[in-house]
């Protein structure tokens, strides 16, 4: 009996590692798409914020969720619209970004407190967290690397825009989250060099 128990744990570890690799590959692909199509990404994030706002309003009107929790969520969506004004360039030290991070933590606290007091099936709780709390911040997180190669943000003091674009700002050079994903991709699935 102990052998099958040990085998089940080994199988679980293998499944989790495959799921982790699949998520990492998906994140890498999303980061590549977001970097390539920043205008479309901005539009998609705007629609996700509008959808989340509609869901929060529906939860307040039809399900009787607390007005404070829904109001905080709606205010957070308003702050997200402020982040879209400078998209894809997001300054991590801007008050708007810091306020959005604080509001994400506050929304999670209020949601955990509410769902600890009121019973809802796990699927409904997961739907609330996914649509109202996770999808928009996750989109901004994945798109953080898209603004790193925007011309005005890559210019250092004393450089002009044109020479910076042709020397330091080349597309092949990555930084931020794409650099991490590229490193992980090369570590897990190293690419082979062509021999001529």
N, C-alpha and C positions, 0 to 999 in steps of 0.2 A: 504494500500500500504506500510506503514512503517513496518508492521509485516514481510512481505516476504523479504523486504530489510534487516532487522535485521537477519532473518533466513539465508539469503545468506551469510552474514558475518560470522555467526556462523559456517556454513558449510565450509567456506574457512579456518577458524582457525583449524577445525578438520582435514581437508585434509592436511594442512601444517604440523600439528603435526604427522600424520601418515607417511608422506613423510620423515620427519626428523628422526623418529624412524627407518624407513627402511634404510635410508642412514647410520645411526649410526650402525645398525646391520651389514650392508654390510662392513663398515670400520672395525668393530671388526673382522669379518670373514677374511677379507683380511690381517689384521695385524697378525692374527693367522697363516694363510698360509705362509706369508712371513717369519715369525719367524721360522717356521718348515722347509721350503725349501729355504734356502738362496742362494744356488748355482743356482737353477732354476730361482729364482727371479732375480739374477744378469744377467743371460742370457736373460731373458725377457726384463729387462730394457735396456740392450744393443741393442736388436732388436727394441725397441721403439725409442731409440735415432737414430738409423740408418733410421727407417721409417720417423721420423720427419725431419731428414737431407734430405732425398729424397723429401719430400713434400716441404720443403723450397727451394730446388733447382728447383723443378718443378714450383713453384710459380714465381720464378725469371725468368726462361726461357720462360714459356708459358703464364703467366699472366702479366708480366711486373711490378711486385712489386719492390719497391725501393731497390737498391743494398745495401744501408746502413742498412736497416732494416733486410734484408735477411742475410747480412754478420754478423750482431750482433747475429742473431739467430743461425747461423752456428758456431760462436765462442762459444756461450753458450753451444751448444751440445758438442763441444770439451772439455769444462770445465766439463761437465757431465761425459764424459769418464774418466776424471781425478778422479772424485769421485768414479767411479766404481773400481779403482785400490785397494782401501782399503775396499770395500764393504764386509760385512754388517757393518763394524765399520766405522762410519763417525764422525770425530771430529768436533764439532760445531764451534771451534775457529780456525780451519785451514784456511789458506788463500784461498784454493780452494773452500771451502764451502761458505766463505764470498763473494768471487768473484761471485759464482753462484747465491747467493741471490741478489747481486747488479745487475747482468745481467738480472735476472728475472724482477726486477722492471724496468730496462731500456727498455727491450723488450716490456713490457706492455705499457710504456709511448709512445714508438714509434708506437706501433700498434693502440693505442687510437688516436694518432695524425693523423695517416694515414687514418683510417676509419672515422674520423671526416671530412676529406677533400674529400675523395672518397666515392661514394655511392656503397654499396654492400648490397644484401638482408641479413636479420638477420641470416638466416641459414648458409650462407657462412661465415659471421663474426664469428659466434659461432663455426663453423668447424675449422677456423683458430686458434682461441683461444684454443680450446680443444686439437687439434693435435699438434700444434706448441708451445704453451705456457704453458699448464696446465698439460698434462698427465705425462711427465717425472718428473717435480718437485713434483707433487702429489705422484708419486710412491716412490720417495726418502723420502718424508715426512711420508708416511705410514710405510716405512721400517726402520725408525729411531730406533724403539725399538728392532729390530732384532739383533743389534750389542751390546746390553747391557749385554747379557749373554755369550758373547764370552770370553773364559778363560783369555787371557792376559789382557783384558780391565777391568775385575772385580777384579783383584788382587790389594789389597791396599798395601801401603808401609809396609813392615815387614811381609807380609803373603807369604806363599809359594803356588804354583799353586794347588797342590793336596788337601791340607786342605781347601783352599778356595772353590774348586769345590764341596767338600762333605758337607760343612757347609753353606756357604753364597750363592753359585751359583746354588742352586737347581731350577729345572724347575718350580715348583709351585709358586715361588716368582716372581712377575712381577713388573716392574717399567716403567716409561715413558708413552708412548701413550697407551700401552696395559693396564696399571694400570688404566688410565682414562676410557678406554672403559669398563674394567671389573667393575669399580665402577658404571658407567652409566647403564650397563646391570643389575647389582644387584639392583640398585635403581628403575629401571623400571620394571624388571621381576625378583623378588627375587627367588632364588632357595630354594627348600624345603629340609630339612634335613631328611635323612632316619632314621626311628626309628626301632630298632631291639627288 
